[in-house]
Amino acid sequence: MKAIVTEKAVLMIERDNTLVFEDSKNKTKEEVKEELEKMFKIKVEKIRTKIHENKKYFFVKLKKEFVAMDIASKLGLI
């Protein structure tokens, strides 16, 4: 799983408490949710997906008690 760092992705981190990841098209929302919750000890509120140019993007919105900026800092995105 690869974290995405664009202007729009950083804006989503700050404004919507949402992280953006790119992964294989075969992964499901449930698999991504389990992986992230286990890896970072967080809770995911919901996940939206987008398939663009043969890549699958996961927009992961965290529950309010978890801050996306903290996870982005751990990943070295910000």
C-alpha positions, -999 to +999 in steps of 0.1 A: +000+000+000+014+034-010+003+067+006-004+095-019+010+130-013-005+156-036-019+191-028-054+176-029-044+147-006-028+170+019-059+192+019-080+162+025-058+152+055-062+187+070-098+194+062-116+160+061-094+138+084-089+115+053-058+097+041-054+086+005-036+053-005-030+035-038-030-003-039-038-032-061-072-034-077-078-068-061-079-054-025-113-048-009-123-020+014-125-045+043-090-057+037-076-022+036-096-013+067-083-042+087-047-036+075-047+001+085-065-005+118-040-031+128-009-013+115-016+022+131-040+012+159-067+035+146-104+032+138-117+038+102-151+056+098-155+048+061-136+041+029-144+053-006-126+039-037-117+053-071-103+034-101-083+056-124-059+046-151-057+010-139-049+020-103-072+018-073-073+046-048-086+043-013-099+074+005-098+064+042-118+087+066-107+082+102-130+084+132-130+118+149-109+107+179-080+098+155-061+125+137-051+119+101-023+144+105-006+122+131-007+092+108+006+113+079+035+124+101+043+088+110+044+079+073+066+109+066+041+126+043+041+159+061 
